[in-house]
């Protein structure tokens, strides 16, 4: 899958940045891999790693070294080969196979023999997942800033839910850098597609709507009560633009809720957050936290019921979070799917947590006995998973 790359001598805002895009290849750890016992509750140490990437698109300042599409590069970055624990772990970038990223690199005086390096000490927060296929029209980028703006607009207008969520986060934190040029690009790319505007508005609400004592509601946003540099950080103008494009306030809330529930399947599937991988599910968790505010909305209840029946990834986690707040109208469907998730090695860990909690709290004796049978089966094939399931059901 394609990967986006930036090449720079300075920071993300510097005028010397060049931009590349390419394919992710295998990740090679320079030091011996550390596979820690999950019970140790110790984070794997930070260590330098090398990833092979294949160039897709590129921008470089005049006179700077510029790889061509298809070139294979080696990129050095500070990463972690193992679990992360603790309330505030050091955030580090992840460059994984099949991932699409906007990747800023330092200029390399000897690129044929030395790996390129991420800018800054750590590189976290600037290795932004982006959409591979470029659909945003207009002239080719003339500098690193316009290259970045086009990549973000492309992810917002065409990207998967996970790519759009990452782009929305970038808009909220780097809006002053991306605006005002981002909005006309986005308007032209999305045009009258209400479903996409609802997805953009929903992502911005999930990221920033809960950032106050009383969460910002869809109704308030539709009414234009969006504080510049307030409710949506630096991305408030983009959020306001998205809500204006929804046009019909009567069904906008229902459309946003349905879109957010549909998006959780991609969040859960793309996070690679399987049992004992210890990776964060920010998009899934934040979406659940936001949707709790609408737990009495019939549209949410029916949309979640449908997602559970269709076995959508992430739906058990949503069901559990809503059940914690007293919403159990869909609980029969939630328990039915939970038993499927428990018997599915490789399931998203938060989805699995939610599934087990649903069976534990709301399942009947027959359903708990069925789960016990699943645990017994896994003892023969995956003792670690079986032990985990047993502990969670106590």
Secondary structure, 3 states (H helix, E strand, C coil): CEEEEEEECCCCCCCCCEEEEEEEEEEEECCCCCCCCHHHCCCCCEEEEEEEEEEEEEECCCCCCCCCCCCEEEEEEEEECCCCCCCCCCCCCCCCCCCCEEEEEECCCCCCCCCEEECCCCCCCCCEECCCCCCCCCCCCCCHHHHHHHHHHHHHHHCCHHHHHHHHHHHHHHHHHHCCHHHHHHHHHHCCCHHHHHHHHHHHHHHHCCCCCCCCCHHHHHCCCCCCCCCCHHHHHHHHHHHHHCCCHHHHHHHHHHHHHHHHHHHHHHCCCECCCCCCCHHHHHHHHHHHHHCCCHHHHHHHHHHHHCCCCCHHHHHHHHHHCCCCCCHHHHHHHHHHHHCCCCCEHHHHHHHHHHHHHHCCHHHHHHHHHHHHHHHHHCHHHHHHHHHHCC
